[in-house]
Amino acid sequence: MTAQHTCTTKAKSDRMAKVPAIFTCLALVAFLSACQTMPFGQSSSENKATSAKSNSNTEIAIPAPSATSPQFATEKEAAEKLLQTENTVNKTQKVYKRNPPLFSLRPPELLEEKIIKIAILLPLSGRHNAIGNDLLKAAYMALFDHGNKNLRLLPYDTVGTPEGARQAALDATGEGAEIILGPLFSASVTAVRPIAAANNINVLAFSTDTTVAGDGVYLMGLTANQQISRIMEFSYRQGLERFAVLAPQSAYGDTVIQNVQRTSQQLGLSVDKIMRYPTNLEPGSEELHSIAKGMANYEQRRWQLKQEIKRLKGKKDAASKSLLKKLLKRDTLGNVTFDALIIPDGGQRLRELAPLLSYYDIDPAEVQFIGTGLWADQSLTSEPALVGGWFAAPNPAKTDQFKARFQQIYNYLPPHIASLAYDAAALSGLLALDEQGNKFSRTVLENPDGFSGYNGIFRFPSSGIAERGLAVMQVGPQTLELVEPAPQSFELLIN
């Protein structure tokens, strides 16, 4: 309950006469203030309800004297007249700073304890400053939506370098941050890790490099593992069992291949073929034709066709003549050894590769084309060979909601990665509501029930690599289409 304070005093004129008039005035004002109720926090009615619920030892509130009583009215009038007189006499005198009050309605340390500092480390200058500022704006959106006035988002500039990230982490921990959001790049995460660990602070990084996760570092990024696991599990349920991969010679391509092989073993599927290609291919390069031919085993299948045509030409029966007529219209004989092809690429190179694969007899009507989050690109709908292709991604409805809200506030559409900063800041704000000391501990972050954000449900195992509930999308002839919704809880993912 709110403590009630009352006091009474008698002014002694003989002692007051020895004190300068201005101090007499201040003393009277202080007495008047002290004679009134000084509540700590809640109203008396609220405190009565709380106390009744919490325990049976109910404190009794002592009513404060009325401010309109004769004693208070007399003292107040005298103080006001004296203060008015002193102001008139001493208009030209020097004004001194007011001494700090002897009494406070709330102890300063009580207010300070409630401030929760959340650091966010981003490239706010340098080559990647645009994306860094997009992430920061999204994080501010989350804190504004949360409405907790005790949260403080402290941005630190990493300049997009490991050295900058290290200094930012030192500054953040030195200023009392309780959790770190970011940084963006894996090398920067590596630089931040030992500093965060030394200060017992956990990190929600935006990187997708799974090698930097664990030991208090949790990845908010949409990793290849999440996407491949989801889309291959869905494909398996559709009856697809034999997979192939056509991937760029990059770290991302390596990661996808590793996850395809791991998921295939888990589901009992086969990976019949893997091909790689350089990432520096020029648009329209002839090498793209060679890549497509190799993936389709085109030359071997064409040789088989020629051999079969040669054999049928000596036949006189009607069936052989009918088959020969059909084969003469084809370019190859036989099918490829896989019924699903995963292409972890996007943009212009994907738009060039897809029609070439179809041209060299990997028929999208017979072989299911599968992509990653890089396929979440509306422009791909203009390429017929990609129409019908599948990929896993966050629920598009929620993604569109985030983009619309961001645009409404900042007047431009954000990149998708900005939504990760929103979810990270919103999660931090949620955990900050816990009144326990270690709000952002590993135990709390690794809640098996998980959390939900604009990118759907997610949870952190001890590995630090987020598990996500993603939707299955399809490239349509005009727009990206939802094939299977994202799950709403992790219970639905347990068989």
C-alpha positions, 0 to 999 in steps of 0.5 A, a space after each residue: 500500500 502507499 505510505 501516508 506521511 503526515 506531520 505538524 510543526 510550530 513556527 517559532 517567531 524568535 528563531 525565524 527572526 534570526 534567519 534571512 527572510 528568503 530562508 524563512 519562506 523556503 522553510 515554510 514551503 518545505 514544511 507545507 510539502 512535508 505535511 502532505 501525502 507522499 505516495 510511492 507509485 500506485 494510488 491508494 485504491 490500487 494499493 488496497 487491491 494489490 495488498 488484499 491479493 498478496 497477503 493478509 497483513 494489510 497495512 492501514 493508511 493514515 489519512 493526511 490532514 486536509 489542505 483546506 484546514 485552518 492551520 494549513 490555510 494560515 501557514 500557506 497564506 503567510 508563506 505566499 505573502 512572504 515569498 511575494 515580498 522577497 521577490 519584489 525586493 530582490 528582483 535585481 539580486 543574483 539568482 542561485 541554483 535551487 538546492 536539491 529537494 530533501 524528499 523525493 516522491 520516488 527514489 532515483 535508484 528505483 527509476 534507474 533500476 527499471 531502465 532496460 538497455 538493449 544494444 543494436 549493432 549495425 553498419 550505420 556508416 560505410 558501404 552497407 549503411 543503407 541496410 543498417 539503417 533499414 534494420 535500425 528503423 524496423 527495430 525502433 518500430 518494434 519498440 514503439 509498438 511495444 510501448 514500454 517506456 523503460 526500454 532503451 534501444 542503444 544503436 552502435 555503428 559497426 561500420 560493417 567491419 569486424 574491428 568496428 563491431 568489436 568496438 561497438 560491443 565494448 561500448 555497449 557492454 560498458 554502458 550496461 546493455 543487457 542484450 545485443 541485437 546484431 551484428 549483421 555479418 558473420 565476421 562481425 559476429 565472431 568479433 563480438 562473441 568473446 566480448 559478449 560472453 565475458 560480460 554474460 550477455 547473449 546475442 541475437 545476430 542477423 547473420 545466416 552463417 550457422 558456423 558462428 552460432 552457439 554459446 550465447 549467439 542466436 541467429 535470427 537470419 533465415 538460414 538455408 537449413 530452415 528452408 531446405 528442411 521445410 521444402 524437402 519434407 513437403 516434397 517428400 509428402 508429395 511423392 518426390 524421392 530423387 533429388 538433384 542440386 544445381 548450385 553456385 560455387 559459393 559459401 551459400 551453395 556449399 551450405 545448401 548442398 550440405 543441408 540437402 544431403 543431411 535432410 535426404 538422410 533424415 527422410 530416406 531420400 536420394 541425391 542423384 546428382 550435384 553440379 556446380 557453376 561459377 558465380 562470375 558468369 556473364 549474362 548470356 554466357 555460352 557456359 550457361 548452355 554447357 551447364 544446362 546440358 551437363 545437368 540434363 545429361 543431354 549428350 548421352 540422352 541424345 546419343 541414345 535417341 540417335 541409336 534408337 532411331 537407327 534401329 527403328 529405321 530398318 523395321 517394317 511393322 506399323 508399331 515401329 514406324 509409329 514410334 519412329 515418327 514420334 522419336 524424330 520429333 524429339 531431341 533426347 531419349 529417356 528421362 533424367 535420373 531425378 524427379 526434383 531439381 533444387 536451384 539455390 540461386 536467384 535474379 538474372 542468372 536464375 532467369 537465364 538458367 531455367 529456360 535453358 534447362 527446359 530447352 535441354 530436356 529437363 521438362 518442368 512438367 516432369 521434374 519439380 523445380 525447387 528454390 530457396 528464399 531467393 525465389 521470393 521475387 515477384 519478377 520470376 513469375 514472368 519466366 514460364 520455366 519457373 512457373 510451378 516452382 516451389 520454395 519455403 518462405 515466411 508467411 507472405 501475408 505477415 511479410 506484406 503487413 510489415 512492409 506496409 507498416 514500414 512504408 506508412 511510417 518511412 515512405 518507402 518499402 524495406 528489404 525483407 531482412 528489416 523484418 528480422 530486426 523488428 522481430 528481434 527487438 519485439 522479442 527483447 521487449 517481450 522478455 523485458 516484461 519479466 521482473 526476474 533478474 536475468 530476463 535474457 538468459 539462455 534458459 529464457 531464449 531457448 523456450 521450447 514453445 518458441 515465439 512468433 513474429 512477422 517471420 512466423 514462429 521461431 525458437 532457439 535450440 542450444 545450437 543457436 540456429 533458429 528453427 522456424 515454421 515456414 510456408 510453402 510458396 509457388 511461382 505462379 503465372 502472375 504472382 507468388 502463390 501460397 501452397 501450404 500455410 506456415 504452422 502456427 505452433 511447434 506442436 503441429 510439427 511433431 509427428 
